[in-house]
Amino acid sequence: MSAALNELKLDDQLHELNTAFSAMPPVNAMAIRAVKFDAGVLSVSAPLANNVNDKACAFGGSLVSVMTMAAWGLLSEECRHEKLKADVFIADTQVRFLAPLFGDLHAQACLHEDTNRAMFFQTLRSKGRARAVVHSSIKNEQGQTMCQMTARFAAIRSKIE
C-alpha cells in the first residue's frame, strides 16, 4: 500500500473517531480530538483553555477524561481495524496524578502489557465479549509524565455486524 493511501486511510480512521467524540456532549465541550494512531498507540489532545481549573492548570477530571477517551478510542479503533463491531465500556480504572499540568492535554494510550491483543480478539469473536487492560498517560511539553491511568475495558460484540 502506498504511503499516500495509507495516510488517507489513517485520516479516515481519525475522522470517524473524532465524529464519535463530537457526538458526546461532555467530550465535545472539552474539545478532545484524536490526532494520531500509529503502531498500536492512539494520541489524543485537548486545549487547556477548555479544561482549566481555579489554579490555572488542567482540571483533574479533564485529565482523567482525556486519558479515558484515548483508551476508549484505542480499543474502538482496534475493533474497527479487526472488522468487529463492538461497544466498548470502561469497567474500572486506577489513576495517579504526579504533578500539575499548565499546558494543553496530550494523552497517549496503548494496550497494557497484561493484555494479549490476539487473545482479546479471539475471545471477542468466540464469546462475544472480552476484557482488555489499557495504559494511558499525559506528559507535559518537556516529556515528563504528569498523570497516568491503567483501566480495564469490556468490549461487547454488536448483534448486527
C-alpha positions in Angstrom: 0.0 0.0 0.0 1.4 3.4 -0.9 2.2 5.9 1.8 -0.4 8.4 0.5 -3.1 5.7 0.5 -2.1 4.6 4.0 -2.2 8.2 5.2 -5.7 8.7 3.7 -6.9 5.6 5.5 -5.5 6.9 8.8 -7.2 10.3 8.2 -10.5 8.4 7.7 -10.0 6.5 10.9 -9.2 9.7 12.9 -12.2 11.4 11.3 -14.5 8.5 12.4 -13.2 8.6 15.9 -13.4 12.4 16.1 -17.0 12.2 14.9 -17.7 9.8 17.7 -16.0 12.1 20.2 -18.0 15.1 18.9 -21.3 13.2 19.4 -20.7 13.0 23.2 -21.6 16.4 24.7 -19.0 16.4 27.5 -16.2 15.2 25.2 -17.2 17.8 22.7 -17.2 20.6 25.3 -13.6 19.6 26.4 -12.6 19.7 22.7 -10.9 16.3 22.8 -9.5 15.2 19.4 -7.8 12.1 18.2 -4.6 13.3 16.5 -2.5 10.3 15.7 -2.9 6.5 15.5 0.4 4.6 14.9 1.8 1.2 15.9 -0.9 0.5 18.4 -0.7 3.9 20.1 -3.5 6.5 20.0 -2.7 10.1 20.7 -5.4 12.4 21.8 -5.3 16.1 22.7 -7.4 18.8 24.3 -6.7 22.5 24.9 -6.0 23.7 28.4 -8.5 26.6 27.8 -11.4 24.2 27.8 -10.1 22.1 30.7 -8.6 24.7 33.2 -9.3 24.8 36.9 -9.2 27.6 39.5 -5.4 27.2 39.8 -4.8 27.9 36.0 -3.7 24.2 35.5 -5.6 21.3 34.0 -8.7 20.2 35.9 -8.2 16.7 37.3 -11.5 15.4 35.9 -10.4 16.6 32.4 -7.1 14.7 32.8 -8.9 11.5 33.6 -11.4 12.1 30.8 -8.8 12.7 28.1 -6.9 9.6 29.2 -10.2 7.6 29.2 -11.1 8.8 25.7 -7.6 7.9 24.5 -8.0 4.4 25.9 -11.6 4.0 24.7 -10.7 5.3 21.3 -7.8 2.9 21.0 -9.9 -0.1 21.7 -12.7 1.2 19.4 -10.2 1.7 16.6 -8.6 -1.7 17.2 -12.0 -3.4 16.9 -12.8 -1.5 13.7 -9.4 -2.5 12.3 -10.3 -6.1 13.1 -13.7 -5.6 11.3 -15.5 -6.3 14.6 -18.5 -4.1 15.5 -18.3 -3.8 19.3 -19.4 -1.5 22.0 -16.5 -0.6 24.4 -17.2 0.3 28.0 -14.9 1.2 30.9 -15.0 -1.2 33.8 -12.6 0.2 36.3 -9.6 2.5 36.5 -6.7 3.5 38.6 -5.2 7.0 38.2 -2.1 8.6 39.5 -1.7 12.4 39.4 2.0 13.1 39.6 2.2 16.9 39.0 0.0 19.8 37.9 -0.2 20.4 34.1 -0.1 24.0 33.0 -0.4 23.3 29.2 -2.6 21.6 26.7 -3.5 18.0 27.5 -1.8 15.4 25.3 -2.6 11.7 26.1 -1.3 8.5 24.6 -3.0 5.1 25.1 -1.7 1.6 24.3 -2.7 -1.9 25.3 -1.2 -2.7 28.7 1.5 -5.5 28.9 -1.1 -7.6 30.7 -3.3 -7.7 27.6 -2.7 -10.2 24.8 -4.1 -8.5 21.7 -4.6 -11.8 19.8 -6.3 -13.4 22.7 -8.5 -10.4 23.3 -9.8 -10.6 19.7 -10.1 -14.4 19.7 -12.3 -14.1 22.9 -14.3 -11.3 21.5 -15.0 -13.3 18.3 -15.8 -16.6 20.1 -17.7 -15.4 23.2 -19.0 -12.1 22.0 -17.3 -10.2 24.9 -13.8 -9.6 26.1 -11.8 -7.5 28.5 -8.6 -5.6 27.9 -6.3 -3.5 30.1 -5.2 -0.2 28.6 -2.5 2.1 29.8 -2.8 5.9 29.2 -0.7 8.8 30.2 -0.4 12.6 29.8 3.0 14.2 29.5 4.0 17.9 29.6 5.9 19.6 26.8 9.2 18.5 28.3 8.2 14.9 28.2 7.6 14.4 31.9 4.6 12.2 32.9 2.1 14.3 34.7 -0.5 11.6 35.2 -1.1 8.0 34.3 -4.0 5.6 34.2 -4.5 1.9 34.0 -8.0 0.9 33.1 -9.9 -2.3 32.3 -12.4 -2.1 29.5 -15.0 -4.5 28.3 -15.9 -4.9 24.6 -19.2 -6.5 23.7 -19.9 -7.5 20.1 -22.9 -6.0 18.5 -25.6 -8.4 17.4 -25.7 -6.8 14.0 -22.5 -6.6 12.0 
